[in-house]
Amino acid sequence: MKSVLIPLLGRQRLKKINNDGFSLLEVIVALAIMAIGFVTVSQLFSGSIRSVSLSEQYLKGTTLANSKLGELEVSNYSNSAFKGTFPNEKKYRWELQIKPHTSSLNNKENNILLSEVTLNVIWEDKGKIHDIELNTIKVDGELHPG
């Protein structure tokens, strides 16, 4: 039985081909796949950086709008200006609009008149205009708690 196996092993060793390296085509394909992966990952990173920057701008705009609306509420909306900029943020500007609010609650006999207050905070970034709009209702006239 040994005599039959030994010649077969010898033939297998002779037919063995050396596959220890990579061909040039395999290397080029691998580099192309890696390049596509790197480009995709870099685009994802740059997109996330833009998103974070825009989120920061909207957060700042919302904070400035809330601050200005609180300032207007304290002064009972008796502000004479309807446009302006913020003292420390020249990039951001605000616009105020006060108009009568149509509601069934309006009653001249009881001195209840409602007004709609709209405050826009506007800024420009990379050629695009962004804005935040806050709305509230205010009561005109004298308030007499019940």
C-alpha positions in Angstrom: 0.0 0.0 0.0 2.9 2.4 0.7 4.2 2.0 -2.8 0.9 3.3 -4.3 0.8 6.5 -2.1 4.4 7.6 -2.5 4.2 8.2 -6.3 1.0 10.2 -5.9 2.6 12.5 -3.3 5.5 13.1 -5.7 3.2 14.1 -8.5 1.3 16.5 -6.3 4.6 18.3 -5.3 5.6 18.7 -8.9 2.2 20.2 -9.9 2.2 22.8 -7.0 2.2 26.4 -8.4 3.8 29.2 -6.4 0.9 31.5 -5.3 2.7 33.4 -2.6 2.4 37.0 -4.1 -0.3 39.3 -5.5 -0.7 40.2 -9.1 -0.6 43.8 -10.3 -4.3 43.8 -11.1 -5.2 42.6 -7.6 -3.1 45.4 -6.1 -4.8 48.1 -8.3 -8.3 46.8 -7.5 -7.5 46.9 -3.8 -6.1 50.4 -4.0 -9.2 51.6 -5.9 -11.5 50.1 -3.3 -9.5 51.8 -0.5 -9.6 55.1 -2.3 -13.4 55.0 -2.7 -13.7 54.2 1.0 -11.4 57.1 2.0 -13.3 59.6 -0.2 -16.7 58.4 1.3 -15.4 58.7 4.8 -13.9 62.2 4.2 -17.2 63.4 2.7 -19.1 62.1 5.8 -16.7 64.0 8.1 -17.0 67.2 6.2 -20.8 66.9 6.1 -20.9 66.4 9.8 -18.7 69.4 10.4 -21.1 71.6 8.3 -24.0 70.2 10.2 -22.4 71.0 13.6 -21.6 74.5 12.4 -25.2 75.1 11.2 -26.6 73.7 14.5 -24.4 76.2 16.4 -25.7 79.1 14.3 -29.4 78.0 14.9 -28.7 77.6 18.6 -27.2 81.1 18.8 -30.1 82.5 16.7 -32.7 80.9 19.0 -30.9 82.1 22.1 -30.7 85.7 20.8 -34.4 85.6 19.7 -35.5 84.4 23.2 -33.4 87.1 24.8 -34.8 89.8 22.6 -38.4 88.6 23.1 -37.9 88.6 26.9 -36.4 92.1 26.7 -39.5 93.2 24.7 -41.9 91.6 27.1 -40.3 93.3 30.1 -40.7 96.7 28.4 -44.3 95.7 27.5 -43.5 95.8 23.8 -43.1 99.6 24.0 -40.0 99.4 21.8 -39.8 102.1 19.3 -37.5 100.2 16.9 -38.8 97.4 14.8 -35.4 96.4 13.3 -31.9 96.2 14.7 -28.8 94.3 15.4 -27.5 92.6 18.6 -24.8 94.4 20.5 -22.2 91.6 20.5 -23.4 89.7 17.4 -23.1 91.9 14.3 -23.7 89.0 12.0 -27.3 88.5 13.4 -30.1 91.1 13.0 -33.7 91.1 14.2 -37.0 92.3 12.9 -40.2 92.8 15.0 -43.8 92.8 13.7 -46.8 93.5 15.9 -50.2 93.1 14.3 -53.8 92.6 15.6 -54.7 89.0 16.3 -58.1 87.9 15.1 -59.7 85.9 17.9 -63.1 85.5 19.4 -61.6 86.5 22.7 -61.2 90.1 21.6 -63.8 92.2 23.4 -63.7 96.0 23.5 -66.2 96.1 26.4 -63.9 94.1 28.6 -60.8 95.9 27.2 -59.4 92.7 25.8 -57.5 93.2 22.6 -54.9 90.6 21.5 -51.9 91.3 19.3 -49.7 88.9 17.6 -45.9 89.5 18.0 -43.5 88.0 15.5 -39.8 88.3 16.0 -37.4 87.2 13.3 -33.7 86.7 13.8 -31.8 86.7 10.5 -28.2 85.9 9.6 -26.2 85.0 6.5 -23.7 82.2 6.2 -21.8 81.3 3.0 -24.3 83.2 0.8 -27.4 81.6 2.3 -29.8 83.5 4.5 -31.1 81.7 7.6 -33.7 82.8 10.1 -35.5 81.9 13.3 -39.1 83.1 13.8 -40.7 83.3 17.3 -44.4 84.2 17.7 -46.4 85.1 20.8 -49.6 86.7 21.8 -49.8 89.8 23.9 -52.8 91.5 25.6 -53.3 95.2 24.8 -55.0 97.4 27.3 -55.0 97.3 31.1 -55.0 94.0 32.9 -57.2 93.5 35.9 -56.8 90.0 37.5 -60.1 88.4 38.4 
